[in-house]
């Protein structure tokens, strides 16, 4: 299967970018990981960077998504205990792995994973946030999450014990599938139906990503949040049916 990948990150209207993301081609399959630092004051960026570094190190040594996330979580807990100034060492995490037996994804916090198939949204992670809890209780409509004053209040992150990680079961991947990992600074400015519209008119992952970025950048105002996206389109290798 052909994997077409595009990644972009920006600091928005902030002084620093505390998002971190990476992609690796490993023997057991491609891996994507994204982290969004929590707390500001430099600690969030350091936390996100440490999480991505530790996560990838464990994946490169054959770990699965859960084991890699647990190792990253412990690294943040240890680093936080060493901080004399008491800076928070926390971040969100979204990760995906494409293996021969299917697509896996995991997350904690409000960084998201989306899977698109056959012209529709097939799967989407649920945020660990106050807003998502209110949606489940019927006290907030899903369409109001992006504008709620509580949208940045998280219930769980990487950097706490116990780790509240959500891991999806392996999902069969098909040519034509597309998926997206993104931080809240991205999905707050691009709606799911727009992600799908832009996917349907794109031939490459770069085109898809750039279409979505155009929407986001038009809507950003002063002080806009950091934003990161990793998008991927899966295709069939030439001669696969021969």
Rosetta blueprint (number, residue, H / E / L):
1 X L
2 X E
3 X E
4 X E
5 X E
6 X E
7 X E
8 X E
9 X E
10 X E
11 X L
12 X L
13 X L
14 X L
15 X L
16 X L
17 X L
18 X L
19 X E
20 X E
21 X E
22 X E
23 X E
24 X E
25 X E
26 X E
27 X L
28 X L
29 X E
30 X E
31 X E
32 X E
33 X E
34 X E
35 X E
36 X E
37 X E
38 X E
39 X L
40 X L
41 X L
42 X L
43 X H
44 X H
45 X H
46 X H
47 X H
48 X H
49 X H
50 X H
51 X H
52 X H
53 X H
54 X H
55 X H
56 X H
57 X H
58 X H
59 X H
60 X H
61 X L
62 X L
63 X L
64 X L
65 X H
66 X H
67 X H
68 X H
69 X H
70 X H
71 X H
72 X H
73 X H
74 X H
75 X H
76 X H
77 X H
78 X H
79 X H
80 X H
81 X H
82 X H
83 X L
84 X L
85 X L
86 X L
87 X L
88 X L
89 X L
90 X E
91 X E
92 X L
93 X E
94 X E
95 X E
96 X E
97 X E
98 X E
99 X E
100 X L
101 X L
102 X E
103 X E
104 X E
105 X E
106 X E
107 X E
108 X E
109 X L
110 X L
111 X L
112 X E
113 X E
114 X E
115 X E
116 X E
117 X E
118 X L
119 X L
120 X E
121 X E
122 X E
123 X E
124 X E
125 X L
126 X L
127 X L
128 X L
129 X E
130 X H
131 X H
132 X H
133 X H
134 X H
135 X H
136 X H
137 X L
138 X L
139 X L
140 X L
141 X L
142 X H
143 X H
144 X H
145 X H
146 X H
147 X H
148 X L
149 X L
150 X L
151 X L
152 X L
153 X L
154 X E
155 X L
156 X L
157 X L
158 X E
159 X L
160 X L
161 X L
162 X L
163 X L
164 X L
165 X L
166 X E
167 X E
168 X L
169 X L
170 X L
171 X E
172 X L
173 X L
174 X L
175 X L
176 X L
177 X L
178 X E
179 X E
180 X E
181 X E
182 X E
183 X L
184 X H
185 X H
186 X H
187 X H
188 X L
189 X L
190 X L
191 X L
192 X H
193 X H
194 X H
195 X H
196 X H
197 X H
198 X H
199 X H
200 X H
201 X L
202 X L
203 X L
204 X L
205 X H
206 X H
207 X H
208 X H
209 X H
210 X H
211 X H
212 X H
213 X H
214 X H
215 X H
216 X H
217 X H
218 X H
219 X H
220 X L
221 X L
222 X L
223 X L
224 X L
225 X L
226 X L
227 X E
228 X E
229 X E
230 X E
231 X E
232 X E
233 X E
234 X E
235 X E
236 X L
237 X L
238 X L
239 X L
240 X L
241 X L
242 X L
